[in-house]
Amino acid sequence: MLAVPPRIELVRRPIETQRLVLVPIETSDAADLWSAVDGSRAELEPWLPWVPFNTDQDASFRYAEASAQDWDNARACRFGIRDKKTRRLFGVVGLEAFAHLHQSVELGYWLRTDATGNGYMTEASRSVILWAFSTLHAHRIRVAAATDNRASLAVIGRLGFHFEGIARQAERCSGRWLDHAVFGTLATDARS
C-alpha cells in the first residue's frame, strides 16, 4: 500500500530544492493557478485536455479544492511549484492515479510559459520522484507524453525514465488524437 502522509505535514514542511518550494495545492492557490494557466493557455492547450475547461478563477478554485480532497482521500498528491525566494507559482507537479495494491503512481506536470527553459520542471519532478519512493513507498512511477511534445519528452529523458512503448491515440486534445510515449521507473532502478 502507498503511505500517503497528511497534507498538513507538507504544508508545514514542504519539499525544498535549491531554487524551489513544492507545497500541496490548496484553495488559496486558485488565483495564482488561474493566472499561470490563462497566461500560458496557447502553450498548454495543445497538450493538456483540461485547459479549455479552465475558463475562469472559479475553475481553478474547483481544481484546487479537488486536489486537496484527492490528497486527503489518498488518490493523488499535487504540488504547486513555487520560487523559493519570491513564492511565485511556476506550475504544478503531481502524482496521480494511485494504485495502492500495486504501489504505483503516475507523474504529471505543467509549467507556465514564462518559467520554461530554466530546468524548474526537471528539478521539481526529480524531488517529487524521490519523495514518492522514500515517503509514499511507491514501487513504480509511470509517465507519458505526446510523441511530438518535445519539451515534456526532454524532461522525462533527464529524469532517467525507461521507455516502455507507444500508446496509440491515447488522448484527444485540441481536436486531435495524440499518441503517447510511455515511460516507467522503479524504486529498484539506480537513482542519479
Buried (B, 14 or more C-beta within 10 A) or exposed (E): EBEBEEBEEBEEEBBEBEBBBBBBBBBEBBEBBBBBBBEBBEBBBBBBEEBEEBEEBEBBBBBBBBBBEBBEEBBBBBBBBBBEEEEBBBBBBBBBEBBBEEBBBBBBBBBBBEBBEEEBBBBBBBBBBEBBBEBBEBBBBBBBBBBEBEEBBEBBEBBBBEEEEEBEEBBEBEEEEBBBBBBBBEBEBEEE
